[in-house]
Amino acid sequence: MAESSHLDKLRGGAKVFNEWRAANPDAKPELGRADLAGMDLRGVDLSGAALERADLNGADLRGADLKRAKLGDADLGSSDARGADLTGADLSQADLRGADLRKAKLTGATLTEAVMTDADLREAALSEANLREAYMPRADLRGAALISADLGEAMLRRADCRDADFTGATLAGADLSKSDIRRAKVDPAQLEQATTTGAEVDAGPNGGAGDAAEDEKGKRSGKSGKKAAQRDEGEAAEATPEVPGYQFE
């Protein structure tokens, strides 16, 4: 639960709150379950803050310092977190639907089972982030850095991954069906571990990665990957994933 005195200071604005934090460097803001919906929190220092299950829906978090913050199960839907620093933050099972995270720093962040439908992650830093089982249909990842990130079992159907950097990322079991992976830095071997039915990929030396992955799967099962993809187009590619508590849009 939120500490009332901490909440009062935060409601006093970023200047008041940041001055209090500077004067009390050992104080840990306790803001769990706090109602911060729609608040102007631009540039506020919430590093290391306890914000589990807090309501930050529609909050303005541009340039906020949220390094190592605890945001598990928090509601950040439709929030504006452009340029926010969430390095090492815990966002497991957080609701980030429609959040604007352009150029946000999420290096080493934990986003396991986070719901990120339609989230804008253009040019976000997600290297070494844990995105296992994250739910990210239609997420915009153009130009995002996902170097050595763990996207195992993540749902990225129809995501825009153009120019994203997946170097060293884990994609085992990820669903990239009908996503756009053109110009992305990704090895065909990585995509072999993922579902890429209907994905758009580049042609060329490293192009056709999606079809190559499906063909390899087809060879292992004794049939053409392309034919299997055509056969399953109306089934696997369009199947609605089951996510407890959320409806696929």
C-alpha positions in Angstrom: 0.0 0.0 0.0 1.1 3.6 -0.6 2.6 5.6 2.2 0.4 8.6 2.5 3.2 11.0 3.1 5.1 9.8 0.0 1.9 10.1 -2.0 1.3 13.7 -0.8 4.8 14.7 -1.8 4.4 13.2 -5.2 1.1 15.0 -5.7 3.0 18.2 -4.9 4.8 17.9 -8.3 8.1 16.7 -9.6 10.1 19.6 -8.1 8.8 19.0 -4.6 9.2 15.3 -4.8 12.7 15.4 -6.3 13.9 17.8 -3.7 12.6 15.5 -1.0 14.4 12.5 -2.6 17.6 14.5 -2.8 17.4 15.4 0.9 16.5 11.8 1.8 18.6 9.6 -0.5 17.9 6.4 1.6 14.2 6.8 1.5 12.3 4.3 -0.7 9.1 5.7 -2.1 6.2 3.3 -1.1 3.5 3.9 -3.7 2.0 0.4 -4.2 -1.6 0.5 -5.4 -1.5 4.3 -5.6 -4.0 6.1 -7.8 -1.7 8.1 -10.1 -3.9 7.9 -13.2 -3.4 10.9 -15.6 -0.9 12.6 -13.3 1.9 14.9 -14.7 5.0 13.0 -13.6 7.4 14.4 -16.1 11.0 14.2 -14.9 10.1 12.8 -11.5 12.6 10.6 -9.7 10.9 7.3 -9.0 14.1 5.2 -9.1 13.7 2.2 -6.9 10.2 3.1 -6.0 7.6 0.4 -5.0 4.8 0.9 -7.5 3.3 -2.6 -7.6 -0.3 -2.5 -8.9 -0.3 1.3 -9.0 -2.7 3.0 -11.4 -0.6 5.0 -13.9 -3.1 4.8 -16.7 -2.7 7.9 -19.0 0.1 9.3 -16.8 2.7 11.6 -18.3 6.0 10.0 -17.5 8.1 11.6 -20.1 11.7 11.7 -19.0 10.9 10.2 -15.6 13.6 8.2 -13.7 12.1 4.8 -13.0 15.4 2.8 -12.8 14.9 -0.4 -10.8 11.3 0.6 -10.0 8.9 -2.2 -9.0 6.0 -2.0 -11.3 4.6 -5.5 -11.3 0.9 -5.7 -12.2 0.9 -1.9 -12.5 -1.5 -0.2 -15.0 0.5 1.9 -17.4 -2.0 1.7 -20.3 -2.1 4.8 -22.6 0.7 6.4 -20.5 3.3 8.6 -22.2 6.7 7.4 -21.1 8.7 8.7 -24.0 12.4 8.9 -23.0 11.7 7.5 -19.5 14.5 5.5 -17.9 13.2 2.1 -16.9 16.5 0.4 -16.8 16.3 -2.7 -14.6 12.7 -2.0 -13.7 10.3 -4.9 -12.9 7.2 -4.6 -15.2 6.2 -8.2 -14.9 2.5 -8.7 -15.8 2.1 -4.9 -16.2 -0.5 -3.4 -18.5 1.2 -1.3 -21.1 -1.6 -1.4 -23.7 -1.3 1.6 -26.0 1.6 3.1 -24.0 4.0 5.4 -25.7 7.5 4.2 -24.9 9.4 5.8 -27.8 13.1 6.0 -27.0 12.5 4.7 -23.5 15.4 2.9 -21.7 14.3 -0.6 -20.8 17.7 -2.3 -20.7 17.6 -5.3 -18.4 14.0 -4.7 -17.5 11.7 -7.6 -16.6 8.5 -7.6 -18.8 7.5 -11.2 -18.4 3.8 -11.7 -19.3 3.4 -7.9 -19.7 0.5 -6.9 -21.9 1.8 -4.5 -24.6 -0.9 -4.5 -27.2 -0.4 -1.6 -29.6 2.5 -0.2 -27.5 4.8 2.2 -29.3 8.4 1.1 -28.7 10.1 2.8 -31.6 13.8 3.2 -30.9 13.4 1.9 -27.4 16.4 0.3 -25.7 15.3 -3.3 -24.7 18.7 -5.0 -24.8 18.9 -7.9 -22.2 15.3 -7.3 -21.3 13.2 -10.3 -20.2 10.1 -10.4 -22.4 9.2 -14.0 -22.0 5.5 -14.6 -22.7 5.0 -10.9 -23.2 1.7 -10.2 -25.1 2.6 -7.7 -27.9 0.2 -7.9 -30.8 0.6 -4.9 -33.2 3.4 -3.4 -31.1 5.6 -0.9 -32.9 9.2 -2.0 -32.5 10.7 -0.1 -35.4 14.4 0.7 -34.7 14.2 -0.9 -31.2 17.4 -2.5 -29.8 16.6 -6.0 -28.5 20.1 -7.3 -28.3 20.3 -10.4 -26.2 16.7 -9.9 -25.1 14.6 -13.0 -24.1 11.5 -13.1 -26.2 10.8 -16.8 -25.6 7.1 -17.6 -26.1 6.3 -13.9 -26.6 3.3 -13.0 -28.8 4.3 -10.5 -31.5 1.6 -11.1 -34.1 1.4 -8.3 -36.6 4.1 -6.4 -34.8 6.2 -3.9 -36.8 9.8 -4.9 -36.3 11.4 -3.1 -39.2 15.0 -2.0 -38.5 14.9 -3.6 -35.0 18.1 -5.3 -33.7 17.5 -8.9 -32.5 21.2 -9.7 -32.4 21.7 -12.6 -29.9 18.0 -12.4 -28.9 16.1 -15.6 -27.9 13.0 -16.1 -30.1 12.2 -19.7 -29.1 8.5 -20.3 -29.3 7.8 -16.6 -30.2 4.8 -15.9 -32.5 5.8 -13.5 -35.2 2.9 -14.4 -37.5 2.2 -11.6 -40.1 4.7 -9.3 -38.4 7.0 -7.0 -40.5 10.6 -8.0 -40.0 12.1 -6.2 -43.0 15.5 -4.7 -42.5 15.7 -6.2 -39.0 19.0 -7.5 -37.7 18.0 -11.1 -37.1 19.6 -14.4 -38.1 17.4 -17.0 -40.0 18.5 -19.5 -37.4 16.8 -17.4 -34.7 13.6 -17.3 -36.7 13.6 -21.1 -37.1 12.7 -21.3 -33.5 9.7 -19.0 -33.9 6.4 -19.0 -35.8 6.8 -16.7 -38.8 3.8 -17.6 -40.9 2.9 -14.7 -43.2 5.7 -12.5 -41.8 7.3 -9.9 -44.2 11.0 -10.4 -44.6 13.7 -9.1 -46.8 14.9 -10.8 -50.0 18.7 -11.2 -50.5 21.6 -13.0 -48.7 19.8 -12.9 -45.4 16.3 -12.5 -46.7 13.5 -14.9 -46.9 14.2 -15.8 -43.3 10.6 -16.4 -42.4 10.1 -18.8 -45.3 13.4 -20.4 -44.7 12.4 -21.1 -41.1 9.1 -22.5 -42.1 10.7 -24.6 -44.8 13.1 -26.1 -42.3 10.3 -26.9 -40.0 8.5 -28.5 -43.0 11.5 -30.6 -43.9 11.7 -31.9 -40.3 8.1 -32.9 -40.5 8.3 -34.3 -44.0 6.4 -31.6 -45.9 7.1 -28.2 -47.4 7.0 -25.3 -45.0 5.5 -23.1 -47.6 2.7 -25.5 -48.4 2.1 -26.0 -44.6 1.9 -22.2 -44.3 -0.6 -22.0 -47.1 -2.6 -24.8 -45.6 -2.6 -23.3 -42.1 -3.2 -19.7 -43.3 -6.8 -19.7 -42.1 -6.0 -21.6 -39.0 -2.7 -21.0 -37.2 -2.1 -17.5 -38.5 -5.5 -16.3 -37.5 -6.0 -18.3 -34.3 -6.8 -16.1 -31.4 -4.3 -16.6 -28.6 -5.7 -17.1 -25.1 -4.5 -14.6 -22.6 -6.2 -14.8 -19.2 -8.0 -11.6 -18.5 -7.4 -10.0 -21.9 -9.3 -10.1 -25.1 -7.4 -10.1 -28.4 -8.3 -7.1 -30.4 
